[in-house]
């Protein structure tokens, strides 16, 4: 019985990693410019846009953003909504 459960857990880990990668990158594809979702139709200065990018870690490379996102998910700290700026 222990062998069966351990085997299932070992097979589950790659599936969870692939699923999390798909979810993360599909969110990025669906909304390529999250800052536009935050500000709507308002115009922003370059300084304000850069501050929002820092706040949401959009100034970092994509795989670093994934690392930040997955670390938060594993700790139960879900990301903040781009549009409402509240925890999801």
Rosetta blueprint (number, residue, H / E / L):
1 X L
2 X H
3 X H
4 X H
5 X H
6 X H
7 X H
8 X H
9 X H
10 X H
11 X H
12 X H
13 X H
14 X H
15 X H
16 X H
17 X H
18 X H
19 X H
20 X H
21 X H
22 X H
23 X H
24 X H
25 X H
26 X H
27 X H
28 X H
29 X H
30 X H
31 X L
32 X L
33 X L
34 X H
35 X H
36 X H
37 X H
38 X H
39 X H
40 X L
41 X L
42 X L
43 X L
44 X L
45 X L
46 X H
47 X H
48 X H
49 X H
50 X H
51 X H
52 X H
53 X H
54 X H
55 X H
56 X L
57 X L
58 X L
59 X L
60 X L
61 X L
62 X H
63 X H
64 X H
65 X H
66 X H
67 X H
68 X H
69 X H
70 X H
71 X H
72 X H
73 X H
74 X H
75 X H
76 X L
77 X L
78 X L
79 X L
80 X E
81 X L
82 X L
83 X L
84 X L
85 X L
86 X L
87 X E
88 X L
